Amino acid sequence: MTNNDLLRRIRYLYDFDDDAMMALFRLAGNEVTRSAVCDWLKKEEDPAFKEITDKELATFLNGLTIKNRGRKEGPLPVPEDQLNNNIIFRKLKIAMNLKSDEILDLFESTGKGISKHELSAFFRRPGNNSYRTMRDQYLRNFLNALQAKK
């Protein structure tokens, strides 16, 4: 799953317009133009398509968290230079204020249930023995369940 796919899915999940997307970036301390947002949302076949970088997507997800949960005191969160599905999943969990049981129910609703142990393995640090890399299909199923719930 590409960063652009993820950005599109979140946009449609929340029904954000271009102004709302730009506002999320602004909340996280990054000013983006309407044309940049439009180019990121285009399909890959479109000549104006531009890939969104990991750092830009991390900034967007940080903005989503600030919008949904409020801004913490102190400096803005620093966006990661490199993202993987585990980090994206963790950021979405925090932004949406989801509890483990709610996430398990979402996975169950897609017919692709996971255990509590599998779920906790996705949130562990990469050096941990119980860490498990989240594959695209899990992230896709999670986003599909969120879409169905909305």
Phi and psi in degrees as GROMACS dihedral restraints (atoms count N, CA, C in turn):
[ dihedral_restraints ]
;  ai    aj    ak    al  type     phi  dphi    fc
    3     4     5     6     1   -84.8    20    10
    4     5     6     7     1   163.1    20    10
    6     7     8     9     1   -60.6    20    10
    7     8     9    10     1   -38.1    20    10
    9    10    11    12     1   -66.0    20    10
   10    11    12    13     1   -39.8    20    10
   12    13    14    15     1   -60.1    20    10
   13    14    15    16     1   -44.0    20    10
   15    16    17    18     1   -63.5    20    10
   16    17    18    19     1   -43.6    20    10
   18    19    20    21     1   -60.4    20    10
   19    20    21    22     1   -43.9    20    10
   21    22    23    24     1   -61.0    20    10
   22    23    24    25     1   -45.7    20    10
   24    25    26    27     1   -62.4    20    10
   25    26    27    28     1   -42.1    20    10
   27    28    29    30     1   -67.8    20    10
   28    29    30    31     1   -39.0    20    10
   30    31    32    33     1   -58.1    20    10
   31    32    33    34     1   -47.2    20    10
   33    34    35    36     1   -74.9    20    10
   34    35    36    37     1   -30.1    20    10
   36    37    38    39     1   -61.9    20    10
   37    38    39    40     1   -43.6    20    10
   39    40    41    42     1   -96.2    20    10
   40    41    42    43     1    -5.0    20    10
   42    43    44    45     1    58.3    20    10
   43    44    45    46     1    46.0    20    10
   45    46    47    48     1   -78.6    20    10
   46    47    48    49     1   139.3    20    10
   48    49    50    51     1   -94.0    20    10
   49    50    51    52     1  -179.6    20    10
   51    52    53    54     1   -59.5    20    10
   52    53    54    55     1   -40.9    20    10
   54    55    56    57     1   -62.7    20    10
   55    56    57    58     1   -41.3    20    10
   57    58    59    60     1   -65.4    20    10
   58    59    60    61     1   -38.9    20    10
   60    61    62    63     1   -63.3    20    10
   61    62    63    64     1   -45.3    20    10
   63    64    65    66     1   -63.5    20    10
   64    65    66    67     1   -36.8    20    10
   66    67    68    69     1   -65.3    20    10
   67    68    69    70     1   -36.3    20    10
   69    70    71    72     1   -64.6    20    10
   70    71    72    73     1   -41.7    20    10
   72    73    74    75     1   -63.2    20    10
   73    74    75    76     1   -41.5    20    10
   75    76    77    78     1   -62.9    20    10
   76    77    78    79     1   -40.3    20    10
   78    79    80    81     1   -57.8    20    10
   79    80    81    82     1   -33.7    20    10
   81    82    83    84     1   -91.7    20    10
   82    83    84    85     1     7.6    20    10
   84    85    86    87     1    88.4    20    10
   85    86    87    88     1    22.7    20    10
   87    88    89    90     1  -131.6    20    10
   88    89    90    91     1   121.5    20    10
   90    91    92    93     1   -89.1    20    10
   91    92    93    94     1   122.5    20    10
   93    94    95    96     1  -123.2    20    10
   94    95    96    97     1   155.7    20    10
   96    97    98    99     1   -90.1    20    10
   97    98    99   100     1   160.0    20    10
   99   100   101   102     1   -61.2    20    10
  100   101   102   103     1   -38.8    20    10
  102   103   104   105     1   -65.7    20    10
  103   104   105   106     1   -35.5    20    10
  105   106   107   108     1   -64.3    20    10
  106   107   108   109     1   -45.6    20    10
  108   109   110   111     1   -61.1    20    10
  109   110   111   112     1   -45.1    20    10
  111   112   113   114     1   -62.2    20    10
  112   113   114   115     1   -41.2    20    10
  114   115   116   117     1   -66.2    20    10
  115   116   117   118     1   -35.1    20    10
  117   118   119   120     1   -69.4    20    10
  118   119   120   121     1   -29.2    20    10
  120   121   122   123     1   -87.9    20    10
  121   122   123   124     1    -9.6    20    10
  123   124   125   126     1   -69.7    20    10
  124   125   126   127     1   159.0    20    10
  126   127   128   129     1   -73.4    20    10
  127   128   129   130     1   156.6    20    10
  129   130   131   132     1   -59.8    20    10
  130   131   132   133     1   -28.6    20    10
  132   133   134   135     1   -73.4    20    10
  133   134   135   136     1   -21.1    20    10
  135   136   137   138     1   -69.7    20    10
  136   137   138   139     1   132.6    20    10
  138   139   140   141     1   -62.8    20    10
  139   140   141   142     1   -23.8    20    10
  141   142   143   144     1   -87.0    20    10
  142   143   144   145     1    -2.1    20    10
  144   145   146   147     1   -58.8    20    10
  145   146   147   148     1   136.5    20    10
  147   148   149   150     1  -130.7    20    10
  148   149   150   151     1   139.6    20    10
  150   151   152   153     1   -78.0    20    10
  151   152   153   154     1   138.4    20    10
  153   154   155   156     1   -88.1    20    10
  154   155   156   157     1   134.2    20    10
  156   157   158   159     1   -77.0    20    10
  157   158   159   160     1   164.7    20    10
  159   160   161   162     1   -58.5    20    10
  160   161   162   163     1   -43.2    20    10
  162   163   164   165     1   -64.4    20    10
  163   164   165   166     1   -39.8    20    10
  165   166   167   168     1   -67.4    20    10
  166   167   168   169     1   -41.1    20    10
  168   169   170   171     1   -66.2    20    10
  169   170   171   172     1   -40.4    20    10
  171   172   173   174     1   -61.4    20    10
  172   173   174   175     1   -39.0    20    10
  174   175   176   177     1   -62.7    20    10
  175   176   177   178     1   -44.6    20    10
  177   178   179   180     1   -60.2    20    10
  178   179   180   181     1   -45.5    20    10
  180   181   182   183     1   -65.8    20    10
  181   182   183   184     1   -35.5    20    10
  183   184   185   186     1   -64.2    20    10
  184   185   186   187     1   -40.7    20    10
  186   187   188   189     1   -63.1    20    10
  187   188   189   190     1   -38.4    20    10
  189   190   191   192     1   -62.8    20    10
  190   191   192   193     1   -41.0    20    10
  192   193   194   195     1   -64.2    20    10
  193   194   195   196     1   -44.4    20    10
  195   196   197   198     1   -63.3    20    10
  196   197   198   199     1   -40.5    20    10
  198   199   200   201     1   -62.9    20    10
  199   200   201   202     1   -45.4    20    10
  201   202   203   204     1   -80.7    20    10
  202   203   204   205     1   -31.4    20    10
  204   205   206   207     1  -116.9    20    10
  205   206   207   208     1    -8.0    20    10
  207   208   209   210     1    92.7    20    10
  208   209   210   211     1   159.3    20    10
  210   211   212   213     1   -86.8    20    10
  211   212   213   214     1   133.1    20    10
  213   214   215   216     1   -79.6    20    10
  214   215   216   217     1   156.6    20    10
  216   217   218   219     1   -68.1    20    10
  217   218   219   220     1   152.4    20    10
  219   220   221   222     1    99.2    20    10
  220   221   222   223     1  -167.2    20    10
  222   223   224   225     1   -70.4    20    10
  223   224   225   226     1   157.5    20    10
  225   226   227   228     1   -65.3    20    10
  226   227   228   229     1   150.7    20    10
  228   229   230   231     1   -62.8    20    10
  229   230   231   232     1   143.1    20    10
  231   232   233   234     1   -84.9    20    10
  232   233   234   235     1   124.3    20    10
  234   235   236   237     1   -69.9    20    10
  235   236   237   238     1   142.0    20    10
  237   238   239   240     1   -69.6    20    10
  238   239   240   241     1   144.6    20    10
  240   241   242   243     1   -77.4    20    10
  241   242   243   244     1   -29.9    20    10
  243   244   245   246     1  -128.5    20    10
  244   245   246   247     1   130.5    20    10
  246   247   248   249     1  -114.1    20    10
  247   248   249   250     1   151.1    20    10
  249   250   251   252     1  -134.6    20    10
  250   251   252   253     1   175.1    20    10
  252   253   254   255     1   -61.1    20    10
  253   254   255   256     1   -34.8    20    10
  255   256   257   258     1   -63.1    20    10
  256   257   258   259     1   -44.5    20    10
  258   259   260   261     1   -66.3    20    10
  259   260   261   262     1   -42.8    20    10
  261   262   263   264     1   -61.4    20    10
  262   263   264   265     1   -44.7    20    10
  264   265   266   267     1   -61.3    20    10
  265   266   267   268     1   -44.1    20    10
  267   268   269   270     1   -62.8    20    10
  268   269   270   271     1   -43.7    20    10
  270   271   272   273     1   -63.6    20    10
  271   272   273   274     1   -40.2    20    10
  273   274   275   276     1   -66.8    20    10
  274   275   276   277     1   -39.8    20    10
  276   277   278   279     1   -59.9    20    10
  277   278   279   280     1   -45.7    20    10
  279   280   281   282     1   -68.1    20    10
  280   281   282   283     1   -45.5    20    10
  282   283   284   285     1   -60.4    20    10
  283   284   285   286     1   -37.3    20    10
  285   286   287   288     1   -93.6    20    10
  286   287   288   289     1     0.5    20    10
  288   289   290   291     1    54.4    20    10
  289   290   291   292     1    45.9    20    10
  291   292   293   294     1   -90.6    20    10
  292   293   294   295     1   140.3    20    10
  294   295   296   297     1   -93.1    20    10
  295   296   297   298     1   161.1    20    10
  297   298   299   300     1   -56.5    20    10
  298   299   300   301     1   -43.7    20    10
  300   301   302   303     1   -62.7    20    10
  301   302   303   304     1   -36.6    20    10
  303   304   305   306     1   -66.6    20    10
  304   305   306   307     1   -39.3    20    10
  306   307   308   309     1   -66.3    20    10
  307   308   309   310     1   -43.0    20    10
  309   310   311   312     1   -60.8    20    10
  310   311   312   313     1   -40.7    20    10
  312   313   314   315     1   -63.6    20    10
  313   314   315   316     1   -38.9    20    10
  315   316   317   318     1   -62.0    20    10
  316   317   318   319     1   -46.4    20    10
  318   319   320   321     1   -62.4    20    10
  319   320   321   322     1   -40.2    20    10
  321   322   323   324     1   -63.2    20    10
  322   323   324   325     1   -35.9    20    10
  324   325   326   327     1   -66.1    20    10
  325   326   327   328     1   -21.4    20    10
  327   328   329   330     1   -87.8    20    10
  328   329   330   331     1    -5.4    20    10
  330   331   332   333     1    82.1    20    10
  331   332   333   334     1     7.1    20    10
  333   334   335   336     1  -121.6    20    10
  334   335   336   337     1    56.5    20    10
  336   337   338   339     1   -61.6    20    10
  337   338   339   340     1   152.9    20    10
  339   340   341   342     1  -129.5    20    10
  340   341   342   343     1   162.1    20    10
  342   343   344   345     1   -87.5    20    10
  343   344   345   346     1   166.6    20    10
  345   346   347   348     1   -61.9    20    10
  346   347   348   349     1   -35.4    20    10
  348   349   350   351     1   -66.7    20    10
  349   350   351   352     1   -41.3    20    10
  351   352   353   354     1   -62.6    20    10
  352   353   354   355     1   -44.1    20    10
  354   355   356   357     1   -61.7    20    10
  355   356   357   358     1   -46.8    20    10
  357   358   359   360     1   -66.0    20    10
  358   359   360   361     1   -29.7    20    10
  360   361   362   363     1   -65.3    20    10
  361   362   363   364     1   -31.0    20    10
  363   364   365   366     1   -68.3    20    10
  364   365   366   367     1   -26.9    20    10
  366   367   368   369     1   -95.5    20    10
  367   368   369   370     1    -2.2    20    10
  369   370   371   372     1   -77.3    20    10
  370   371   372   373     1   165.0    20    10
  372   373   374   375     1   -73.7    20    10
  373   374   375   376     1   146.9    20    10
  375   376   377   378     1   -55.3    20    10
  376   377   378   379     1   -30.4    20    10
  378   379   380   381     1   -77.6    20    10
  379   380   381   382     1   -13.5    20    10
  381   382   383   384     1   -69.2    20    10
  382   383   384   385     1   142.6    20    10
  384   385   386   387     1   -61.9    20    10
  385   386   387   388     1   -29.8    20    10
  387   388   389   390     1   -89.9    20    10
  388   389   390   391     1    -1.8    20    10
  390   391   392   393     1   -60.0    20    10
  391   392   393   394     1   140.6    20    10
  393   394   395   396     1  -135.1    20    10
  394   395   396   397     1   131.5    20    10
  396   397   398   399     1   -73.3    20    10
  397   398   399   400     1   131.6    20    10
  399   400   401   402     1   -83.4    20    10
  400   401   402   403     1   122.3    20    10
  402   403   404   405     1   -83.4    20    10
  403   404   405   406     1   161.1    20    10
  405   406   407   408     1   -54.1    20    10
  406   407   408   409     1   -38.7    20    10
  408   409   410   411     1   -63.3    20    10
  409   410   411   412     1   -34.3    20    10
  411   412   413   414     1   -67.8    20    10
  412   413   414   415     1   -44.9    20    10
  414   415   416   417     1   -64.0    20    10
  415   416   417   418     1   -40.8    20    10
  417   418   419   420     1   -62.7    20    10
  418   419   420   421     1   -44.4    20    10
  420   421   422   423     1   -62.9    20    10
  421   422   423   424     1   -39.2    20    10
  423   424   425   426     1   -62.4    20    10
  424   425   426   427     1   -46.8    20    10
  426   427   428   429     1   -66.0    20    10
  427   428   429   430     1   -37.4    20    10
  429   430   431   432     1   -63.0    20    10
  430   431   432   433     1   -41.0    20    10
  432   433   434   435     1   -65.4    20    10
  433   434   435   436     1   -40.5    20    10
  435   436   437   438     1   -62.0    20    10
  436   437   438   439     1   -42.3    20    10
  438   439   440   441     1   -62.4    20    10
  439   440   441   442     1   -43.5    20    10
  441   442   443   444     1   -65.7    20    10
  442   443   444   445     1   -36.3    20    10
  444   445   446   447     1   -66.8    20    10
  445   446   447   448     1   -37.6    20    10
